[in-house]
Amino acid sequence: MQVRLLEGEVVGNLPGLSSRENLQPRSKCTMAFQQSEVAFKVLSAEELQAWRAIPPAAASDCMNRTQVMKAAIKPITQDTVLCGQARTVTTMVGDCGPICALIDAAQPGEVIVVDAAGVEDIAVWGGVMTERPCAGGSVPR
């Protein structure tokens, strides 16, 4: 594990501005975060296509229900299907620095998964965080 510095620009929700206008930098900042170096196999398009045919419950059962999300996490609409290579981050509630670093590192098609210790009453991701990868082209629309 290494400690890295995230240097960036502070943006924020200001009343009366559109989400695009709120992405304009307000000031410069630097914050430290820990990053673990990991080696993982990047799945090919063919491997991801094969995973799309497997029901999530079957995959969970085969992994002894480890490395899966809580059942309370559900799609907003019933017809949503999401399948991609996961890019994960663990953060404290209220600290979006590690998430910003992950957004910058994510490749198109990767699924960003945030572990905020199960806290449900404080958001770690919202409209401004959604606009960031979309504006930079990291997330296909």
N, C-alpha and C positions, 0 to 999 in steps of 0.2 A: 504494500500500500504506500502511496506517496501523497504528499500534500502539494496541491497545485493552486495557482492563483488564477482566478477568473477575472479578466479585465473586460469591462464592457461599459455600456451606456445605460443609465437609469431611465426607464420609461415609466409612465404611470397613468392611471385613469384620472383625467381631469374633467370636471363637469363641463358639458357643452361641446365637447370635441368628439368626433367620430373615432371609431377604433383605429382607423389608419392614422389619423392625426395624433392619437395617443401613442403611436409607435415612434414618434419623433423623439430623439434623445433629449433629455433634460440636463444631465450632468454625467461625468465620468465616475466610475467606481472600481474598486478592486476588492475581492473577497476570497478567502481561502476555503478550499474544500478538499476532502480526501477522495482519492480515486484509486481503486484497486485495478491492477493490470490483470486482465483475464484473457485467456485464449479459448476461443470457441470456433466451431465450424460454421461458416456462413452457408446457409442452405441454398441450393440451386433453385431455379424456377420450377424445375420438375419435382424436386422434393417438396417444395411448398404446395404445389398442385396436388400431390398425393395426400398431404396433411389436410387439405380442404375437404377431402372425402370422408375423413374420420370424425365422428361425432365427439365433441369435447368430453362428454361423460365417459366414453370408451377410452380416450387418451388418459384421462384422470385415473380411471380404474387400473390401467396398465402400469401407471407410475405409482401405484399404491397411494393415490391421492396426495402425493407430495408435489411440490413445485407448481401448485395450482392456485388460482385466486379464490377468494371467498365466494360462496354461492350468492351472496347479496349483491355482487357486482354483476349487473345485467345491462344489455343494450337498451338504449332509449326507445327504440322501435323493435317490434318483434321480428321484422324481416331483415335485420342487420346481421351480416356475416363478416367476421373479421379474422383474417389469417395472415400472419407475417412473422418474420423473425423478431423476437422481443429484444428491446434494448432497455435495460432496467436501471433504476436509480432509487436509493433510499435517502430520504431527507427528513428534516424536522419540519413540523408544521410551521408555516410562515417563512420558510427559507426556500426561495425559488432559485437560488444560485446554482445548485447542482442540477436542477431541471433545465435551466438555461444552457449549461454546459453540455448536457445530454442532447438537447435540441440541436445545438450547433454540430455535434458529432454524428447525429443520426443520418442515415442514408435513406433515400426515397424507398418506400415500401416497408421500412422497419416500423414496428409498433412500440411506442414509448409506454413503459409501464412504471408508474410511480408508487413507491411504498412510503406512505406518510404515517405509519404506525397505527392505521385504522381509525384515525381521528376523523369524525364525520361532520363536525360542526364548524370547521375552519377550512376554507378552500385552499388548495395548493395549485390549482389550475383553473383559469377562467378565460375570459374573452381576449385579453391582451396576450396571454400565453398561447392561445390558439392562433392569433394573428401572426405571431413571430415566425413559426415555421412556414406558414402559408405564404407570407410575404417574401421569405427567403427561398422559396421553391422546394423546401424539404418535404412538404406534405402535398401529395397530388390532390387536386380539388375535384 
